[in-house]
């Protein structure tokens, strides 16, 4: 009887420990975003949930990227720049390579958003979205838009930063964002 109690206590202890470990070892955003996680939590407007990919395409490892936040009450973006002071520049779009955003449905007037080329995509878990391109040649921009939990999300790359990133890599980043636990506001 005593052996049975010890075994049951041991089994419960192992179960509790494994649940605690598994809840802490969930996926996390790519390392480039880690310095901003606390800022995201404190600056994210109430009601929005930010999702970030767990990795970036291989082309991103060839350059130094600097994340920064751009936000108002209805749109929240984490942008990646190719200079450390991009967010403070007079023209942040000139040094921003891409970004990840969440916004309330009221912000977008059109669904799907407009583009030169629009392709429906399956992001898993019953979530579908759209791969969209805008522009031509070296000025092409790529986006994936989708709706999840009552919010709209986007991953986008613009201009020359899209040359080395394929349509499938854009979709893979969106799938990663769909699967990542949402970062929520502390407000």
C-alpha positions, 0 to 999 in steps of 0.5 A: 500500500505504501509503495502504491502511494509513493508511486502515485505521488511520483507519477503525479509529480512527473505529470505536473513537472512535464506540464509546467515544462511544456507550457514554458517550452512553447515556440517563441518568436525569432531571436531578432524580435526578442529585445522587443517582447517586453516593449510589445507587451507594454505598447500593444493597444488593448484588444490587439494580439501580436503574432511573430514568426519563429524564424525568418527566411535564410536571406535575412541571415545575410544582413543585420536587421533592427526591429522597431515598433510603429503603432497607433490605437488600431494598428500595431507593427513590428518592422525590420530595418536595415539601419539601427536608427530607422524609426527616428529617421524622417523617412522610415519607409526608406530603411524598412525592409519589411514588417509584421502587423495586426489591426482591427477589422475596421481599419481595412476597407477592402477584403481581400486587400487590393494588389496587382496579384492576389492568390488565396493561401491555406495557412492551416488550422482552418485559416485562409489568407491571401498572398498579394504582390504590389508593384513591378520589377525591383519595386515589387512588394509581397504580403500575406494577409489573413484573419485570426481570432477577430483580428487581421494580420499581415507580413510584408516585404518591400522593394529590394528586400523581396528579391531573395524571399520566395512566395512560399517563404512568405507563406511559411512566415505567415503559417509560423505566425498563425501557429505562434502563441499570441503576445498580449497587452499588459494594459 
